[in-house]
Amino acid sequence: MTVRNVTVTDWDDGVRFIGVDAGAVVGTTTMNNRVGLSLLDASGNRLADNVARGNRLRGISLLETSANNTLANNTAVGNALFGIHLVEAGVRNNTLVGNTAADNEFGVVLVGVHDNDVTGTTATGNRIAGVWLSAATGNRVTDSVVSNRFYGVFLADRSTGNVVANNTADGNAVGVRLRSSDDNVVTRNVVRNSTDVAILLISSDRNVVTDNAGTDNRRGVVALRSTGNTVANNTLAGG
C-alpha cells in the first residue's frame, strides 16, 4: 500500500497504517489532526518527505510492534506534544534519518523501545527537549543538531546501552542530560553555548563520557549522585 501526495486535516488520525507491511507514505501533509501520521503493528514501511504540522497530540508515531521502518526527510513542526514518537517494546530496528522536529513540546521521543537509529536529525525550538529517551535500550543518536529551550539530548528513566555520538548541541540549557540512566556512551559531541551545563549526569552510573568538545558553556561535565562513570578527554570550556 502506498499513500502519496495527499493533505489530511481535522481528523483523529491523518494517515494511519494498521498491520501494513512493506508500504509507503510519501509527500503527505497532515495538519490539525489528533495525530498526523502513525504506524500500528506495521513493519518494513517507508515514510518519506511528509509534513506533520500543528496536530493536537503528535506529529508522527510508531506504536506496538512497528519494526524495520525507515523515516526519512520528514518534518514534524508545531505539534502540541511530540514531533516524532516511538513507543513500546516491540518498536525496534527502525531508522530515522534526516528528519526535522521543531517547535513541539518534545522533538523526537523514544519510550520503551530498543535498537533504533536516529541520525541526521534537526531538532530545534522544542520547548522541553530535542531528543528524549525514556526506558529505552540500545538506541543510537548520531550526527544530529539539537537546539532547544531546556535539553538537547535527554536520557531518562533507566535508559541503558544507548550511544549519543557526533551530535551538535548548541544553545540549550543542558546539552546532554542523563537521569537514572546507566551504561550509556556519550562521545565526540560538540556542545556549546549551554546556559547551565554542557553534560549533566544525575543518579546515572557506569556511563562513558569521552572526547566531547565545545565552548561557551557555563559548566562542563557535572555528575551528581553518580558512580563508576568514565569521564575523559572532554574539552568543554566555559564562556
C-alpha positions as CSV (number, residue, x, y, z in Angstrom):
1,M,0.0,0.0,0.0
2,T,1.2,3.5,-0.9
3,V,-0.2,6.8,0.2
4,R,1.2,9.7,-1.8
5,N,0.8,13.5,-2.1
6,V,-2.4,14.0,-0.1
7,T,-3.3,16.6,2.5
8,V,-5.4,15.4,5.5
9,T,-6.8,17.9,8.1
10,D,-9.1,17.8,11.1
11,W,-9.4,14.0,11.7
12,D,-8.5,11.8,14.6
13,D,-5.6,10.3,12.7
14,G,-4.5,11.9,9.5
15,V,-2.8,8.8,8.0
16,R,-2.7,5.5,9.9
17,F,-1.3,2.1,8.9
18,I,-2.5,-0.8,11.0
19,G,-0.8,-4.1,10.3
20,V,0.5,-2.9,7.0
21,D,3.9,-4.2,5.9
22,A,6.2,-3.0,3.1
23,G,4.1,0.0,2.3
24,A,5.0,3.7,1.9
25,V,3.7,7.1,2.9
26,V,5.3,9.8,0.8
27,G,4.8,13.5,0.4
28,T,1.8,13.9,2.6
29,T,0.8,16.8,4.7
30,T,-1.2,16.2,7.9
31,M,-2.5,19.2,9.9
32,N,-4.8,19.8,12.8
33,N,-5.5,16.1,13.4
34,R,-5.1,14.4,16.8
35,V,-2.1,12.5,15.3
36,G,-0.7,13.3,12.0
37,L,0.8,10.0,10.7
38,S,1.0,6.7,12.6
39,L,2.1,3.1,12.2
40,L,0.5,0.4,14.4
41,D,1.9,-3.1,14.2
42,A,3.3,-2.1,10.8
43,S,6.8,-3.1,9.6
44,G,9.1,-2.6,6.7
45,N,7.4,0.7,5.6
46,R,8.9,3.8,4.2
47,L,7.8,7.3,5.5
48,A,9.5,10.0,3.4
49,D,9.1,13.7,2.7
50,N,6.0,14.1,4.8
51,V,5.0,17.2,6.8
52,A,3.1,16.8,10.1
53,R,2.2,20.2,11.3
54,G,0.1,21.6,14.1
55,N,-1.5,18.3,15.2
56,R,-3.2,18.3,18.6
57,L,-1.1,15.5,20.1
58,R,1.7,14.0,18.0
59,G,3.1,14.5,14.5
60,I,4.4,11.0,13.6
61,S,4.1,7.9,15.8
62,L,5.3,4.3,15.6
63,L,3.4,2.0,18.0
64,E,3.0,-1.6,19.3
65,T,5.3,-3.8,17.2
66,S,6.3,-1.5,14.4
67,A,9.8,-2.6,13.3
68,N,12.2,-2.2,10.5
69,N,10.6,1.0,9.2
70,T,12.5,3.9,7.6
71,L,11.6,7.5,8.3
72,A,13.5,9.9,6.0
73,N,13.3,13.6,5.5
74,N,10.1,14.1,7.3
75,T,9.2,17.4,9.0
76,A,7.2,17.5,12.3
77,V,6.6,21.1,13.4
78,G,4.4,22.8,15.9
79,N,2.7,19.7,17.2
80,A,1.2,20.1,20.7
81,L,3.2,17.3,22.4
82,F,5.6,15.1,20.3
83,G,7.1,15.7,16.9
84,I,8.2,12.1,16.2
85,H,7.2,9.5,18.7
86,L,8.3,5.8,19.1
87,V,6.8,3.9,22.0
88,E,6.5,0.3,23.3
89,A,9.0,-2.6,23.4
90,G,8.1,-4.0,20.0
91,V,9.2,-0.8,18.3
92,R,12.7,-1.8,17.2
93,N,15.2,-1.6,14.4
94,N,13.7,1.5,12.9
95,T,15.9,4.0,11.0
96,L,15.2,7.7,11.4
97,V,17.4,9.7,9.0
98,G,17.4,13.4,8.0
99,N,14.2,14.3,9.9
100,T,13.3,17.8,11.3
101,A,11.4,18.2,14.6
102,A,10.8,21.8,15.5
103,D,8.7,23.9,17.8
104,N,7.0,20.9,19.5
105,E,6.9,20.2,23.3
106,F,9.5,17.4,22.6
107,G,11.2,16.9,19.2
108,V,12.0,13.1,18.8
109,V,10.8,10.8,21.6
110,L,11.7,7.2,22.2
111,V,9.9,5.5,25.1
112,G,10.5,1.8,26.0
113,V,11.9,1.0,22.6
114,H,15.2,-0.6,21.6
115,D,17.8,-0.8,18.8
116,N,16.6,2.2,16.7
117,D,18.8,4.6,14.8
118,V,18.2,8.4,15.0
119,T,20.7,10.1,12.7
120,G,20.9,13.4,10.9
121,T,18.0,14.9,12.9
122,T,17.5,18.6,13.2
123,A,15.6,19.2,16.5
124,T,15.3,22.9,17.2
125,G,13.0,25.2,19.2
126,N,11.3,22.4,21.1
127,R,10.0,23.6,24.5
128,I,11.5,20.7,26.6
129,A,14.0,18.5,24.7
130,G,15.2,17.9,21.2
131,V,15.7,14.1,21.5
132,W,14.3,12.4,24.6
133,L,14.8,8.7,25.5
134,S,12.8,7.1,28.4
135,A,13.4,3.5,29.4
136,A,15.0,3.0,26.0
137,T,17.7,0.4,25.3
138,G,20.4,0.1,22.7
139,N,19.4,3.1,20.5
140,R,21.8,5.3,18.7
141,V,21.5,9.1,18.4
142,T,24.1,10.4,16.0
143,D,25.1,13.2,13.6
144,S,22.2,15.4,14.7
145,V,21.8,19.1,15.6
146,V,19.8,20.0,18.7
147,S,19.0,23.5,20.0
148,N,16.1,23.7,22.4
149,R,14.8,25.5,25.4
150,F,15.9,23.1,28.1
151,Y,17.7,19.9,26.8
152,G,19.4,18.9,23.7
153,V,19.5,15.1,24.2
154,F,17.9,13.7,27.4
155,L,18.2,10.1,28.6
156,A,15.9,9.2,31.5
157,D,14.1,6.5,33.4
158,R,16.6,3.6,33.2
159,S,17.6,4.2,29.6
160,T,20.6,1.8,29.1
161,G,23.1,0.9,26.4
162,N,22.4,3.8,24.2
163,V,25.0,5.8,22.2
164,V,24.9,9.5,21.8
165,A,27.7,10.4,19.3
166,N,28.8,13.1,16.8
167,N,25.9,15.4,17.6
168,T,26.0,19.2,17.9
169,A,24.1,20.6,20.9
170,D,24.0,24.4,20.7
171,G,22.2,26.9,22.9
172,N,20.4,24.5,25.2
173,A,20.2,24.9,29.0
174,V,21.8,21.5,29.2
175,G,23.4,20.0,26.1
176,V,23.2,16.3,27.1
177,R,21.5,15.1,30.3
178,L,21.3,11.6,31.8
179,R,18.9,10.9,34.7
180,S,18.7,7.5,36.3
181,S,20.3,6.0,33.2
182,D,23.3,3.6,33.3
183,D,25.8,2.1,30.9
184,N,25.4,4.6,28.0
185,V,28.1,6.2,25.8
186,V,28.3,9.9,25.2
187,T,31.2,10.6,22.9
188,R,32.5,13.0,20.2
189,N,29.7,15.5,20.6
190,V,30.1,19.3,20.1
191,V,28.4,21.0,23.0
192,R,28.4,24.8,23.1
193,N,26.6,27.8,24.4
194,S,24.9,25.8,27.2
195,T,23.4,28.2,29.7
196,D,23.6,25.7,32.6
197,V,25.7,22.6,31.9
198,A,27.2,21.0,28.8
199,I,26.8,17.4,30.0
200,L,24.9,16.5,33.2
201,L,24.6,13.1,34.9
202,I,22.1,12.7,37.8
203,S,21.8,9.3,39.5
204,S,23.4,7.7,36.5
205,D,26.2,5.1,36.8
206,R,28.8,3.4,34.6
207,N,28.4,5.7,31.6
208,V,31.3,6.6,29.3
209,V,31.6,10.4,28.6
210,T,34.6,10.9,26.4
211,D,36.1,13.1,23.7
212,N,33.3,15.8,23.8
213,A,34.3,19.3,22.9
214,G,32.8,22.8,22.9
215,T,33.0,26.4,24.1
216,D,30.9,29.0,26.0
217,N,29.3,26.5,28.3
218,R,28.5,27.8,31.8
219,R,29.8,24.5,33.2
220,G,31.4,21.5,31.5
221,V,30.6,17.9,32.9
222,V,28.7,17.7,36.1
223,A,27.9,14.4,37.9
224,L,25.5,14.3,40.9
225,R,24.8,11.1,42.9
226,S,26.5,9.1,40.1
227,T,29.3,6.5,40.4
228,G,31.6,4.4,38.2
229,N,31.4,6.8,35.2
230,T,34.4,7.2,32.8
231,V,34.8,10.9,32.1
232,A,37.9,11.7,30.0
233,N,39.3,13.8,27.2
234,N,36.5,16.3,27.3
235,T,37.2,20.0,26.4
236,L,34.1,21.9,27.3
237,A,35.3,25.4,28.1
238,G,33.2,28.0,29.8
239,G,32.5,31.4,28.4
